[in-house]
Amino acid sequence: MKRACGLLLAVILLAGCGDDTPNFDEKRMNTRFDTLDYQMSDIEISQPPYVENLERLTGRYIALIHEYEDELGSDEIKNRLAEKAAELEAYCLSCATSLEREREKY
């Protein structure tokens, strides 16, 4: 009886151990977005703003959106694309336009 209770207790305690995987994926996704946001903001504050680099990073941002579209959902994607377009509008009009066009797809 003691062994059965001990085994049952071990099973109950170990049952919750596998729940960290979604959190790890979410942390990895957020880290990738944060890194890309940092790279874009670094270019935005440089003199003069380098449009080619922003266009390249905007393409990477859109690719990252596509990679994580199942995890984000369409509402979150629309919000992220609208925020990024508003942020880049003053520095790179073609980048903001690309983001808005992508937003319309969702």
N, C-alpha and C positions, 0 to 999 in steps of 0.2 A: 504494500500500500504506500509506503514512504517513497519507494522508487517511482511508482506511478505518479504521485503528487509532484515529485521533483522533476520528472520528465515533462509533465503537463506545465509546470511553472517555466521550465526552460523553453518549451515550445511557444508559450505565450510571450515571453520576453523577446525571443528571437523573431517573432512574427512581424514586428515593427521595424526590423533592421533594413529592409529593402526600400524604404520610402524616401531615401536620400537621392535617388537617381533623378527624379524630375527637378528637384531643387538644384542639383549640380548642372543639369542642362540649362535651366533658367539662368543660373549664375554665369555660365559660359556665354550664353547668348547676350546677356546684359554687359558682360565684359567686352565682348566684341563690338557691340554698339558704342559703348563708352570710349573704347580705343579709337574708333573711327570718328566719333564726335570730337575727340581731342585733336586728332590730326587735322580735321576741317577747321576747328577754331584756331589752331596754330597758324594756318594759312591765312585765315580771315584777318588776323591782327598784324600780319607782316606787311611791309611796305614795298611796292604796291601789291594788292591782292593778285595772286597768280591764278588766273581763270582756268588755265589748262589743268592745273593740279586739282582745283575744286571740281572741275568736270569729271576728272578721273575718279576722285573720291565719291562724287555723287553717284557715279555708276556702280561703285563698290557698295554704297549704301543701299541702292535699289536691289542689287544682287543679294545683299544680306536680308533685306525685307522678304524677298522671294524664298530664301533658304528657310526662314523661320515663320512663314506665313501661317502654317498650321498652328503653331504655338501662340502666335500673337492674336489672330482673329482679325476680321476685316475692320472693326471699329478702332482697334489699337493701331492697325496699319494706317488707316486714314488720319488718325491723330498725329502719329509720328511723321508721316509725310507732310502734313500741313504745317507742323511746327518747324520742320527742317527747311521747307520751302520759304516760310516767313523769315527764318534766320538767314538764309543765303540770298534772299532777294536783293539786298543792298550791295552784295559783293559779286554776284554772278547770276544775271537774269536768266541765262540759258539753263543753269542748274535748277533754279526755282521752277522754271517752266517744265523741265523734265520730271521733277518731283510731283508737280500738279497733274501732269498727264498720267503719271503712274497712279496717283490717288484716284483719278476718275475711273480706273479699271476695277476698283474695289467698291 
